[in-house]
Amino acid sequence: FVDYVLYGANGLPLAVVEAKRSMNSPVIGQQQAKLYADCLEQMTGQRPVIFYTNGYQTYLWNDANGGGPRTVAGFYTQAELQRLIERRSNQVVLNDVAVNADIVGRYYQVRAIKALQAAFTDKQRKGLLITATGTGKTRTAIALVDVLMKANWVQKVLFLADRTSLVNQATNAFKEHLPDCAAVNLVTTKNQVGRVYLSTYQTMMGLIDQMNEDGTRKFGIGMFDLIIIDEAHRSVYQKYGEIFNYFDGLLVGLTATPRDEVDRSTYDLFNLENGVPTDLYPLDIAIQDRYL
């Protein structure tokens, strides 16, 4: 008998939860949870997402898409689980989606997006772009969102910056280049619904703890499929690391800090070898190319 099944509105299983005693490692429940998922899939025709937990540590395993288990901050909401299930059938091959030349056209911007496409296709969930100031980091991020949305890999996006002025600039840029994607500036508007949400780190820290009237959190851990961190350097995530620990989305960092000045722990945050970002466009090359 399974410990818990989380059902969708249609009565089909969205997730199975194997709960272990708090003194035990939740990992001992992994195979057991998989067997329950196998049985539920045979019974209903729908494979549930797998959770196993001891109340302190929780693992999510969406094995139907070939991904491995990962630690998460809690459980997805019903709507968030439904999106995960539906994505299995409506996702397209990421590399088949072309980069929109109307948003970015420079070779290094396209190369950066293709590097992230390759990383995500390879089941990596994080990437770091090091790009010289003034070479179009935000435009590159917008073109990446466009690709991921067209491929049905991403429905909701969170863009984080450390200053209100940068959030305002990015909001205007998203509205200009992706006018159909309903950009919401959380610094100025807290209750609007959209597909791309933009915020300062400080604002999002406050919103994470907000509750709805029914006792659920305003933002579930699976609300955002992609989180983009503008100026992803150590000071940001040391102070606001709770945001990245809480949300369970793909994570992309943008920074203008030179590769050899990026702290080792920044590379660790993105699960990268020290000094080896996902893509690099340094200042000297930008000057050589006459973009700066």
Solvent accessible surface area in square Angstrom, and as a share of the most:
residue,aa,sasa,rsa
1,F,229,0.95
2,V,46,0.26
3,D,65,0.34
4,Y,130,0.49
5,V,29,0.17
6,L,59,0.29
7,Y,112,0.43
8,G,7,0.06
9,A,104,0.80
10,N,97,0.49
11,G,48,0.47
12,L,57,0.28
13,P,0,0.00
14,L,1,0.00
15,A,0,0.00
16,V,0,0.00
17,V,6,0.03
18,E,4,0.02
19,A,44,0.34
20,K,46,0.20
21,R,172,0.63
22,S,64,0.41
23,M,161,0.72
24,N,57,0.29
25,S,57,0.37
26,P,1,0.00
27,V,72,0.41
28,I,109,0.55
29,G,0,0.00
30,Q,50,0.22
31,Q,104,0.46
32,Q,69,0.31
33,A,0,0.00
34,K,60,0.25
35,L,92,0.46
36,Y,42,0.16
37,A,0,0.00
38,D,36,0.19
39,C,69,0.41
40,L,17,0.09
41,E,66,0.30
42,Q,154,0.68
43,M,149,0.66
44,T,51,0.30
45,G,68,0.65
46,Q,26,0.12
47,R,28,0.10
48,P,0,0.00
49,V,1,0.00
50,I,0,0.00
51,F,0,0.00
52,Y,2,0.01
53,T,10,0.06
54,N,18,0.09
55,G,67,0.64
56,Y,181,0.69
57,Q,87,0.39
58,T,14,0.08
59,Y,38,0.15
60,L,0,0.00
61,W,33,0.12
62,N,7,0.04
63,D,32,0.17
64,A,49,0.38
65,N,64,0.33
66,G,56,0.54
67,G,14,0.13
68,G,45,0.43
69,P,56,0.35
70,R,49,0.18
71,T,81,0.47
72,V,19,0.11
73,A,58,0.45
74,G,16,0.16
75,F,89,0.37
76,Y,17,0.06
77,T,55,0.32
78,Q,96,0.43
79,A,68,0.53
80,E,12,0.05
81,L,2,0.01
82,Q,48,0.21
83,R,37,0.13
84,L,19,0.09
85,I,17,0.09
86,E,84,0.38
87,R,28,0.10
88,R,66,0.24
89,S,102,0.66
90,N,70,0.36
91,Q,61,0.27
92,V,69,0.40
93,V,90,0.52
94,L,1,0.00
95,N,85,0.44
96,D,112,0.58
97,V,19,0.11
98,A,77,0.60
99,V,22,0.13
100,N,45,0.23
101,A,80,0.62
102,D,125,0.65
103,I,4,0.02
104,V,3,0.02
105,G,61,0.58
106,R,87,0.32
107,Y,107,0.41
108,Y,4,0.02
109,Q,11,0.05
110,V,40,0.23
111,R,98,0.36
112,A,6,0.05
113,I,0,0.00
114,K,100,0.42
115,A,25,0.20
116,L,0,0.00
117,Q,2,0.01
118,A,53,0.41
119,A,9,0.07
120,F,4,0.02
121,T,56,0.32
122,D,98,0.51
123,K,104,0.44
124,Q,82,0.36
125,R,72,0.26
126,K,56,0.24
127,G,0,0.00
128,L,0,0.00
129,L,4,0.02
130,I,4,0.02
131,T,14,0.08
132,A,7,0.05
133,T,99,0.58
134,G,59,0.56
135,T,0,0.00
136,G,26,0.25
137,K,28,0.12
138,T,40,0.23
139,R,101,0.37
140,T,8,0.05
141,A,1,0.01
142,I,0,0.00
143,A,0,0.00
144,L,3,0.01
145,V,0,0.00
146,D,11,0.06
147,V,0,0.00
148,L,0,0.00
149,M,17,0.08
150,K,113,0.48
151,A,0,0.00
152,N,57,0.29
153,W,40,0.14
154,V,0,0.00
155,Q,76,0.34
156,K,47,0.20
157,V,0,0.00
158,L,0,0.00
159,F,2,0.01
160,L,0,0.00
161,A,0,0.00
162,D,41,0.21
163,R,134,0.49
164,T,62,0.36
165,S,57,0.37
166,L,38,0.19
167,V,0,0.00
168,N,57,0.29
169,Q,115,0.51
170,A,4,0.03
171,T,7,0.04
172,N,98,0.50
173,A,21,0.16
174,F,2,0.01
175,K,109,0.46
176,E,123,0.55
177,H,34,0.15
178,L,17,0.08
179,P,98,0.62
180,D,134,0.69
181,C,14,0.09
182,A,50,0.38
183,A,11,0.08
184,V,1,0.01
185,N,19,0.10
186,L,0,0.00
187,V,37,0.21
188,T,100,0.58
189,T,48,0.28
190,K,81,0.35
191,N,126,0.65
192,Q,94,0.42
193,V,119,0.68
194,G,6,0.06
195,R,87,0.32
196,V,1,0.00
197,Y,7,0.03
198,L,0,0.00
199,S,0,0.00
200,T,8,0.05
201,Y,0,0.00
202,Q,103,0.46
203,T,28,0.16
204,M,0,0.00
205,M,51,0.23
206,G,44,0.43
207,L,2,0.01
208,I,1,0.01
209,D,88,0.45
210,Q,80,0.36
211,M,112,0.50
212,N,70,0.36
213,E,189,0.85
214,D,112,0.58
215,G,47,0.45
216,T,68,0.40
217,R,102,0.37
218,K,54,0.23
219,F,6,0.02
220,G,9,0.09
221,I,8,0.04
222,G,4,0.04
223,M,26,0.12
224,F,1,0.00
225,D,15,0.08
226,L,0,0.00
227,I,2,0.01
228,I,0,0.00
229,I,2,0.01
230,D,13,0.07
231,E,40,0.18
232,A,2,0.02
233,H,57,0.26
234,R,113,0.41
235,S,72,0.46
236,V,8,0.04
237,Y,28,0.10
238,Q,123,0.55
239,K,144,0.61
240,Y,26,0.10
241,G,17,0.17
242,E,81,0.36
243,I,0,0.00
244,F,24,0.10
245,N,116,0.60
246,Y,20,0.08
247,F,8,0.03
248,D,18,0.09
249,G,13,0.12
250,L,17,0.08
251,L,7,0.04
252,V,0,0.00
253,G,0,0.00
254,L,2,0.01
255,T,0,0.00
256,A,24,0.19
257,T,35,0.20
258,P,69,0.43
259,R,112,0.41
260,D,130,0.67
261,E,120,0.54
262,V,15,0.09
263,D,46,0.24
264,R,153,0.56
265,S,41,0.26
266,T,1,0.00
267,Y,1,0.00
268,D,85,0.44
269,L,35,0.17
270,F,1,0.01
271,N,116,0.59
272,L,34,0.17
273,E,131,0.59
274,N,67,0.34
275,G,22,0.21
276,V,78,0.45
277,P,14,0.09
278,T,31,0.18
279,D,20,0.10
280,L,40,0.20
281,Y,4,0.01
282,P,45,0.28
283,L,105,0.52
284,D,94,0.48
285,I,57,0.29
286,A,0,0.00
287,I,95,0.48
288,Q,135,0.60
289,D,47,0.24
290,R,214,0.78
291,Y,77,0.29
292,L,82,0.41
